[in-house]
């Protein structure tokens, strides 16, 4: 059994245990394996262990992996999620090659993705990124900006607004973890109450997975706990 297989099993057990403590069904939480900086062989190992949804931050690296791992067999088709910052001039390949985009933080970006999404692929699943901790170094809409942009994005053709994504300020304080994720969930519930058909909360990583699950995460984004330490060189 490979280390990636063992790590995946461990993370899946973590998710199941966290869900049980939160009185949630483990099946209501999707594991997104964040494979940025890891090559196609690492992704193949994860696929062999039963993982089919992968998150990527760096477009060129991701496109190379998507091309290398494309399979004609529908049962083996992988699901690719773009989770990194989006530049306006990079929207076309994202619209053409990905199934999900978690990091939309401007109406302009959503509009370009909508215009450039090939009709034969069906709607592109989109989450709006919220800068819930107000960090200057992070992308994302402020809570005040969110309702107007969400209403605009929900009207665009060729994309489907699924929910919200957030990366709160890192902290080991569990109470603060819960507080940040609860704030994201409150924004999500407010948008739903306003008539938007949302079903996705993309939040939680290796260090704060349990708090995210407790506060309603439907997708958790886990990288190093599966693939190991990253080498950014």
BAPA-510161 format. One line per field, with one value per residue (C-alpha): residue number from 1; chain; z, x, y. Coordinates in nm, 2 decimals. Layout:
residues N
resi	[NUM|...]
chain	[A|...]
c3	[Z|...]
c1	[X|...]
c2	[Y|...]
***
This chain:
residues 233
resi	[1|2|3|4|5|6|7|8|9|10|11|12|13|14|15|16|17|18|19|20|21|22|23|24|25|26|27|28|29|30|31|32|33|34|35|36|37|38|39|40|41|42|43|44|45|46|47|48|49|50|51|52|53|54|55|56|57|58|59|60|61|62|63|64|65|66|67|68|69|70|71|72|73|74|75|76|77|78|79|80|81|82|83|84|85|86|87|88|89|90|91|92|93|94|95|96|97|98|99|100|101|102|103|104|105|106|107|108|109|110|111|112|113|114|115|116|117|118|119|120|121|122|123|124|125|126|127|128|129|130|131|132|133|134|135|136|137|138|139|140|141|142|143|144|145|146|147|148|149|150|151|152|153|154|155|156|157|158|159|160|161|162|163|164|165|166|167|168|169|170|171|172|173|174|175|176|177|178|179|180|181|182|183|184|185|186|187|188|189|190|191|192|193|194|195|196|197|198|199|200|201|202|203|204|205|206|207|208|209|210|211|212|213|214|215|216|217|218|219|220|221|222|223|224|225|226|227|228|229|230|231|232|233]
chain	[A|A|A|A|A|A|A|A|A|A|A|A|A|A|A|A|A|A|A|A|A|A|A|A|A|A|A|A|A|A|A|A|A|A|A|A|A|A|A|A|A|A|A|A|A|A|A|A|A|A|A|A|A|A|A|A|A|A|A|A|A|A|A|A|A|A|A|A|A|A|A|A|A|A|A|A|A|A|A|A|A|A|A|A|A|A|A|A|A|A|A|A|A|A|A|A|A|A|A|A|A|A|A|A|A|A|A|A|A|A|A|A|A|A|A|A|A|A|A|A|A|A|A|A|A|A|A|A|A|A|A|A|A|A|A|A|A|A|A|A|A|A|A|A|A|A|A|A|A|A|A|A|A|A|A|A|A|A|A|A|A|A|A|A|A|A|A|A|A|A|A|A|A|A|A|A|A|A|A|A|A|A|A|A|A|A|A|A|A|A|A|A|A|A|A|A|A|A|A|A|A|A|A|A|A|A|A|A|A|A|A|A|A|A|A|A|A|A|A|A|A|A|A|A|A|A|A|A|A|A|A|A|A]
c3	[0.00|-0.11|0.13|-0.07|-0.03|0.35|0.38|0.18|0.41|0.72|0.59|0.49|0.85|0.98|0.78|0.88|1.25|1.23|1.05|1.32|1.60|1.40|1.35|0.98|0.72|0.59|0.24|0.26|0.26|-0.05|-0.02|-0.27|-0.30|-0.36|-0.60|-0.68|-0.71|-0.73|-1.06|-1.26|-1.10|-0.75|-0.89|-1.06|-0.72|-0.56|-0.85|-0.79|-0.43|-0.53|-0.53|-0.84|-0.75|-0.76|-0.68|-0.86|-0.80|-1.09|-1.43|-1.66|-1.42|-1.40|-1.78|-1.82|-1.57|-1.71|-2.06|-1.93|-1.72|-1.97|-2.02|-2.28|-2.03|-1.86|-1.54|-1.50|-1.57|-1.32|-1.18|-1.18|-0.96|-1.00|-0.66|-0.72|-0.80|-1.15|-1.39|-1.65|-1.94|-1.80|-1.79|-2.13|-2.05|-1.70|-1.86|-2.11|-1.90|-1.54|-1.39|-1.09|-1.01|-0.63|-0.65|-0.83|-0.66|-0.93|-1.15|-1.44|-1.39|-1.37|-1.68|-1.88|-1.76|-1.87|-2.21|-2.27|-2.14|-2.43|-2.45|-2.50|-2.16|-1.97|-1.69|-1.51|-1.13|-0.95|-0.59|-0.49|-0.27|0.05|0.23|0.57|0.78|0.59|0.51|0.27|0.13|0.03|-0.26|-0.21|-0.18|0.14|0.32|0.22|-0.15|-0.16|-0.20|-0.51|-0.68|-0.60|-0.75|-1.07|-1.11|-1.05|-1.36|-1.60|-1.85|-1.89|-1.52|-1.21|-0.89|-0.63|-0.31|-0.13|-0.07|0.21|0.34|0.69|0.86|0.99|1.36|1.61|1.82|1.76|1.88|1.62|1.35|1.44|1.44|1.10|0.94|1.11|0.96|0.61|0.68|0.79|0.46|0.27|0.46|0.40|0.03|0.03|0.23|-0.04|-0.31|-0.44|-0.49|-0.32|-0.20|-0.15|0.12|0.02|0.34|0.56|0.51|0.69|1.00|1.05|0.89|1.20|1.27|0.90|0.90|1.23|1.07|0.75|0.50|0.20|0.03|0.22|0.04|0.16|0.01|0.22|0.45|0.13|-0.08|0.18|0.22|-0.09|-0.27|-0.43|-0.60]
c1	[0.00|0.15|0.19|-0.07|-0.32|-0.26|-0.29|-0.61|-0.76|-0.65|-0.81|-1.13|-1.15|-1.09|-1.38|-1.61|-1.52|-1.57|-1.90|-2.01|-1.93|-2.12|-2.41|-2.37|-2.36|-2.00|-2.14|-2.25|-1.88|-1.67|-1.29|-1.11|-0.74|-0.53|-0.26|-0.08|0.30|0.26|0.31|0.08|0.22|0.10|-0.24|-0.25|-0.17|-0.46|-0.69|-0.59|-0.69|-1.03|-0.99|-1.13|-1.17|-0.86|-0.79|-0.53|-0.40|-0.15|-0.31|-0.02|0.08|-0.29|-0.34|-0.05|-0.19|-0.54|-0.40|-0.18|-0.46|-0.75|-0.93|-1.19|-1.36|-1.65|-1.61|-1.25|-1.32|-1.16|-1.32|-1.09|-1.15|-0.96|-0.90|-0.63|-0.64|-0.78|-0.63|-0.87|-0.64|-0.65|-1.03|-1.06|-0.86|-1.02|-1.37|-1.27|-1.09|-1.23|-1.55|-1.55|-1.40|-1.39|-1.21|-1.44|-1.40|-1.53|-1.84|-1.60|-1.43|-1.76|-1.89|-1.58|-1.60|-1.97|-1.89|-1.60|-1.76|-1.82|-2.19|-2.14|-1.97|-2.27|-2.27|-1.94|-1.98|-1.87|-1.82|-1.76|-1.46|-1.52|-1.23|-1.39|-1.09|-1.03|-0.67|-0.51|-0.29|-0.59|-0.83|-1.21|-1.52|-1.60|-1.92|-2.06|-1.99|-2.11|-2.49|-2.48|-2.21|-2.39|-2.71|-2.53|-2.34|-2.65|-2.80|-2.52|-2.57|-2.33|-2.22|-2.40|-2.35|-2.31|-2.20|-1.91|-1.54|-1.33|-0.97|-0.99|-0.67|-0.47|-0.50|-0.46|-0.74|-1.02|-1.29|-1.16|-1.17|-1.53|-1.61|-1.47|-1.65|-1.97|-1.95|-1.92|-2.21|-2.42|-2.35|-2.44|-2.77|-2.85|-2.80|-3.02|-3.29|-3.28|-3.37|-3.03|-3.02|-2.69|-2.57|-2.19|-1.96|-1.60|-1.40|-1.16|-0.80|-0.58|-0.53|-0.90|-1.09|-1.29|-1.41|-1.51|-1.71|-1.88|-1.99|-2.13|-1.85|-1.96|-1.62|-1.29|-0.97|-0.68|-0.34|-0.03|-0.20|-0.25|0.05|0.31|0.51|0.52|0.83|0.77|1.10]
c2	[0.00|0.34|0.63|0.83|0.54|0.53|0.90|0.91|0.64|0.84|1.16|0.98|0.84|1.20|1.33|1.04|1.09|1.47|1.42|1.18|1.43|1.69|1.45|1.47|1.20|1.15|1.12|1.49|1.60|1.57|1.53|1.75|1.63|1.94|1.82|2.14|2.10|1.72|1.55|1.32|1.01|1.12|1.19|0.85|0.69|0.88|0.77|0.40|0.45|0.57|0.95|1.13|1.50|1.71|2.08|2.28|2.64|2.69|2.69|2.57|2.29|2.19|2.19|1.96|1.71|1.73|1.64|1.36|1.20|1.24|0.91|0.82|0.59|0.78|0.57|0.68|1.05|1.28|1.59|1.90|2.20|2.53|2.68|2.95|3.32|3.39|3.65|3.78|3.66|3.30|3.25|3.07|2.76|2.74|2.76|2.49|2.24|2.25|2.12|2.36|2.70|2.79|3.12|3.36|3.70|3.95|3.96|4.03|3.69|3.51|3.68|3.58|3.22|3.22|3.36|3.12|2.80|2.56|2.48|2.11|2.08|2.20|2.46|2.53|2.50|2.81|2.92|3.28|3.33|3.53|3.70|3.63|3.73|4.06|3.98|4.22|3.93|3.72|3.74|3.73|3.94|4.12|4.01|4.35|4.30|3.94|3.98|4.21|4.00|3.67|3.81|3.91|3.58|3.37|3.53|3.44|3.16|2.86|2.87|2.75|2.93|2.66|2.83|3.00|2.92|3.07|3.04|3.19|3.33|3.04|2.98|2.70|2.85|2.61|2.86|3.11|2.84|2.78|3.15|3.21|2.91|2.99|3.34|3.19|2.96|3.26|3.44|3.13|3.09|3.45|3.41|3.10|3.28|3.55|3.29|3.17|2.79|2.72|2.38|2.41|2.54|2.49|2.54|2.36|2.22|1.98|2.20|2.30|2.02|1.93|2.28|2.32|2.00|2.10|2.43|2.28|2.23|2.03|2.02|2.01|2.08|1.86|1.86|1.79|1.54|1.33|1.40|1.51|1.82|2.05|2.15|2.50|2.51]
***
